[in-house]
């Protein structure tokens, strides 16, 4: 029995079914890829945000957009535009982000957009920081400010000076090590000079000999350490001190009576009481000391006396009056000096010719 040949219509229908199957499978695959690669669902409401930066830093379309390191969307588009920020700096890279609208309450107009790298060599993604944001809730196509974050190139660029300094330091250390190895300088001689080793060895030997003498009780320090006489005398001295302390505690001797006898306290207390009574009497103006301290007439007289003494002192300093002239007038000193000179001349002449001054003339009428 022969096989039935399919008709042309059946062939076309079979081809149509295969084509529809392929189209539906491709659509399902595309939806699955979109759902797997994206953070927003097919029917999830989305919110688009815009930010401008000066350099994309390797950011690509489809890169993750995160809020405090939590995925909330993807980068939808990146393009170059003519844009400047508030300070006038050029920020020509426009970034359009598509995020899940459910996170809108956490996104504000002053939330900062940071371009961050996953690890050292990972991909670049966007991390939105809202910890310090206090502005209004972001609307669709709201512009968020960006914040520059140092990337790996900036780190390498800033570390160039550090590497250069390290290189200079290593070179200097190499020179120092070379100088030490060639026995130059104090450190080189300290390490390679055999005389220093010999002197150090000799010093160690002397210290060992000294320690041996100490152990054997030789010398003053050795006797101090090894001889029991010092310990015995110290023990006896401590016993005597203990005896003295016991006598003092028992009230024996002058120091014991001074510490233990209550009469000293009573006498001191009585003396203080009498001193307090005396001070109270003085404060009340009683007696000579009280009047001296409290009498206003006496204070006035003392003030008048001090004033008069000050006036007299001023007049003496100015050379006024007899006493002032006596202190300040140089003629008194000159006359006194002249009188002393003439007196000395008179005494000298009298000694040389006393008859001249002792002759007596008698006249008879």
C-alpha positions in Angstrom: 0.0 0.0 0.0 1.6 3.3 -1.1 2.3 6.3 1.2 0.0 9.3 1.0 1.8 12.5 -0.2 0.9 15.6 1.9 -0.8 18.3 0.0 0.7 21.8 -0.5 -1.8 23.2 2.0 -0.7 20.8 4.7 3.0 21.7 4.1 2.3 25.4 4.4 0.3 24.8 7.6 3.2 22.8 9.1 5.7 25.5 8.2 3.5 28.1 9.7 3.2 26.2 13.0 7.0 25.8 13.1 7.5 29.5 12.5 5.0 30.4 15.2 6.7 28.1 17.6 10.1 29.7 16.9 8.6 33.2 17.3 6.9 32.4 20.6 10.0 30.6 21.9 12.2 33.6 21.1 9.7 36.0 22.7 9.6 33.8 25.9 13.4 33.6 25.9 13.7 37.4 25.5 11.3 38.0 28.4 13.2 35.5 30.6 16.5 37.2 29.8 15.0 40.6 30.6 13.6 39.3 33.9 16.9 37.6 34.8 19.1 40.5 33.9 16.9 43.4 35.1 15.9 44.4 38.6 12.4 45.6 37.6 9.7 43.2 36.6 7.8 43.2 33.4 4.7 44.8 34.9 6.5 46.6 37.8 6.1 50.4 37.8 9.4 52.2 37.1 10.8 55.6 37.8 13.4 57.4 35.6 16.1 59.5 37.2 18.8 61.7 35.5 22.3 62.6 36.7 25.3 64.3 35.1 28.9 63.5 35.6 32.2 64.6 34.1 33.4 61.1 33.3 31.5 57.8 32.8 34.4 55.9 34.3 33.6 52.7 32.3 29.9 52.7 33.2 27.8 50.9 30.5 24.2 50.6 29.7 22.4 48.0 31.8 24.8 48.4 34.7 23.1 48.0 38.1 21.7 51.0 40.0 21.8 50.5 43.8 20.4 52.4 46.8 22.7 52.0 49.8 24.2 48.9 47.9 20.7 47.4 47.3 19.8 46.8 43.6 16.8 49.0 42.6 17.2 49.3 38.8 19.6 49.6 35.8 21.3 52.2 33.7 18.9 52.8 30.7 21.0 55.2 28.6 24.3 57.1 28.6 25.0 60.0 26.2 27.1 63.1 25.8 25.3 66.4 26.2 26.2 70.1 26.7 25.7 70.5 30.5 27.3 72.4 33.3 26.7 72.1 37.1 25.9 74.9 39.5 29.5 75.8 39.9 30.0 76.1 36.1 32.1 72.9 35.7 31.4 70.9 32.6 29.5 67.6 33.3 28.9 66.4 29.7 27.9 62.8 30.5 24.1 62.3 31.0 23.0 59.1 32.7 19.4 58.0 32.7 18.5 55.4 35.3 15.4 53.3 35.4 14.6 52.2 39.0 11.8 50.4 40.7 9.1 53.0 41.7 8.5 51.1 45.0 11.8 52.7 46.2 10.6 56.2 45.4 10.0 57.2 49.1 13.7 56.7 49.7 14.9 58.8 46.8 15.2 62.5 47.2 16.2 65.4 45.0 19.4 65.8 47.0 20.3 62.1 47.1 23.9 61.8 45.8 24.8 59.6 42.8 28.2 57.9 43.1 30.0 55.9 40.4 31.5 52.9 42.3 33.6 50.0 41.2 33.0 46.5 42.4 36.3 45.6 43.9 39.6 46.7 42.3 39.0 45.6 38.7 35.2 45.0 38.8 32.5 46.6 36.7 31.3 50.2 37.4 27.8 50.7 38.8 25.8 53.4 40.3 25.2 53.6 44.1 22.7 56.3 45.3 23.4 57.6 48.8 20.3 59.0 50.7 21.7 58.9 54.2 22.0 62.7 54.4 19.2 63.5 52.0 16.5 65.9 53.3 14.9 67.2 50.1 11.7 66.4 48.4 10.8 63.0 47.1 12.2 62.5 43.6 9.7 62.6 40.7 9.9 61.0 37.3 13.0 62.4 35.4 14.2 64.3 38.5 17.9 65.3 38.4 20.0 63.9 41.2 23.4 65.5 42.0 26.5 63.5 41.5 29.5 63.1 43.8 33.0 62.3 42.6 34.5 59.1 44.0 38.2 58.3 43.5 38.7 55.4 41.2 41.6 53.1 40.7 43.3 55.6 38.3 43.1 58.3 40.8 44.6 56.1 43.5 47.5 55.0 41.2 48.0 58.7 40.2 48.1 59.8 43.8 50.4 57.0 44.8 53.1 58.0 42.3 54.6 60.5 44.6 54.6 57.9 47.4 56.3 55.4 45.2 58.9 58.0 44.3 59.6 58.8 47.9 59.8 55.1 48.7 62.3 54.7 45.8 64.4 57.6 47.2 64.3 56.0 50.7 65.4 52.6 49.4 68.3 54.3 47.5 69.4 56.1 50.6 69.1 52.8 52.7 71.2 51.1 50.0 73.9 53.8 50.4 73.8 53.5 54.2 74.1 49.7 54.0 77.0 50.0 51.5 78.8 52.4 53.9 78.3 50.1 56.8 79.6 47.1 54.8 82.7 49.2 53.9 83.2 49.9 57.6 82.6 53.6 57.1 81.1 55.8 59.9 80.3 54.9 63.5 77.9 52.1 62.7 80.3 50.4 60.3 83.1 50.5 62.9 80.7 49.3 65.6 79.8 46.2 63.5 83.1 45.3 61.8 85.8 46.7 64.2 87.4 43.8 66.0 88.9 46.1 68.6 85.4 46.9 69.8 84.6 43.2 70.1 87.8 42.7 72.1 87.1 45.6 74.4 83.6 44.4 74.9 84.8 40.8 75.6 87.3 42.2 78.1 84.6 44.3 79.8 82.4 41.2 80.1 85.3 39.3 81.6 85.8 42.0 84.2 82.1 42.1 85.0 82.2 38.3 85.5 85.2 38.6 87.8 83.5 41.3 89.8 80.4 39.1 90.1 82.6 36.2 91.2 84.2 38.4 93.9 80.7 39.5 95.1 79.6 35.8 95.3 82.7 35.0 97.3 82.3 37.9 99.7 85.4 39.8 98.7 85.5 43.6 98.7 83.1 46.0 100.3 80.2 45.1 98.1 81.0 41.4 98.6 81.0 41.7 102.3 77.8 43.8 102.1 76.1 41.0 100.2 77.7 37.8 101.7 78.5 38.8 105.3 75.8 38.2 107.9 77.1 40.8 110.2 75.3 43.6 108.4 72.0 41.6 108.6 72.6 40.9 112.4 73.3 44.6 113.1 70.3 45.7 111.0 68.1 43.2 113.0 69.4 44.5 116.3 68.7 48.1 115.2 65.2 47.2 114.2 64.7 45.5 117.6 65.8 48.7 119.3 63.5 50.7 117.2 60.7 48.4 118.1 61.6 48.8 121.8 61.6 52.6 121.5 58.2 52.5 119.7 56.8 50.3 122.5 58.0 52.7 125.2 56.4 55.6 123.3 53.1 53.7 123.0 53.3 53.0 126.8 53.9 56.7 127.5 57.5 56.3 128.8 60.0 59.0 128.3 59.6 62.5 127.1 58.4 61.6 123.7 56.0 59.0 125.2 54.5 61.6 127.6 54.3 64.1 124.7 52.2 61.7 122.7 50.3 59.8 125.4 49.9 62.3 128.3 46.5 64.1 128.0 47.8 67.0 130.2 49.6 68.4 127.2 46.4 68.4 125.2 44.5 70.0 128.2 47.2 72.7 128.6 47.2 73.4 124.8 43.4 73.5 124.9 43.4 76.0 127.8 46.0 78.1 126.1 43.9 78.3 123.0 40.8 79.2 125.1 42.7 82.0 126.7 43.9 83.2 123.3 40.4 83.2 122.0 39.2 85.2 125.1 42.1 87.7 124.5 41.1 88.0 120.8 37.4 88.5 121.7 38.4 91.3 124.2 40.6 92.9 121.6 37.7 92.8 119.1 35.4 94.4 121.7 38.0 97.2 122.2 38.8 96.2 125.8 42.3 97.0 127.3 45.2 98.8 125.7 45.4 96.4 122.7 41.6 96.6 122.2 41.8 100.4 122.1 44.8 100.2 119.9 42.9 98.1 117.4 39.4 99.6 117.7 39.6 103.2 119.0 39.0 105.6 116.0 40.5 108.5 117.9 43.8 106.6 118.3 43.7 105.7 114.6 43.1 109.4 113.8 46.1 110.4 115.9 48.3 107.8 114.3 47.3 109.0 110.9 48.1 112.6 112.0 51.4 111.5 113.4 52.3 109.7 110.1 51.2 112.7 108.1 53.4 115.0 110.3 56.3 112.7 110.0 55.9 112.6 106.2 55.8 116.4 106.1 58.9 116.7 108.3 60.7 114.1 106.1 59.8 116.1 103.0 61.1 119.4 104.5 64.3 117.7 105.6 64.8 116.3 102.1 64.1 119.8 100.7 66.6 121.4 103.1 64.1 123.5 104.9 64.4 124.7 108.5 67.4 124.3 110.9 67.5 120.5 110.7 67.1 120.6 106.9 70.0 123.0 106.5 71.9 120.8 109.0 71.4 117.8 106.7 71.5 119.5 103.2 73.7 122.7 103.6 77.3 121.9 102.7 78.6 125.1 104.4 78.2 123.4 107.8 80.5 120.6 106.7 83.0 123.1 105.2 83.0 125.2 108.4 83.4 122.2 110.6 86.2 120.8 108.5 87.9 124.3 108.5 87.6 124.4 112.3 89.1 121.0 112.7 92.1 122.0 110.4 92.7 125.2 112.5 92.4 123.3 115.7 95.0 120.8 114.5 97.3 123.7 113.5 96.8 125.3 117.0 97.7 122.1 118.8 100.8 121.7 116.6 101.9 125.2 117.3 101.3 124.8 121.1 103.4 121.7 121.2 106.3 123.4 119.4 106.3 126.6 121.5 104.2 126.4 124.7 105.9 129.4 126.3 104.4 131.6 123.6 100.9 130.7 124.8 101.6 130.3 128.6 103.5 133.6 129.2 102.0 135.8 132.0 102.4 139.6 132.1 101.8 141.5 135.3 101.2 145.2 135.2 101.7 147.2 138.5 100.1 150.6 138.7 
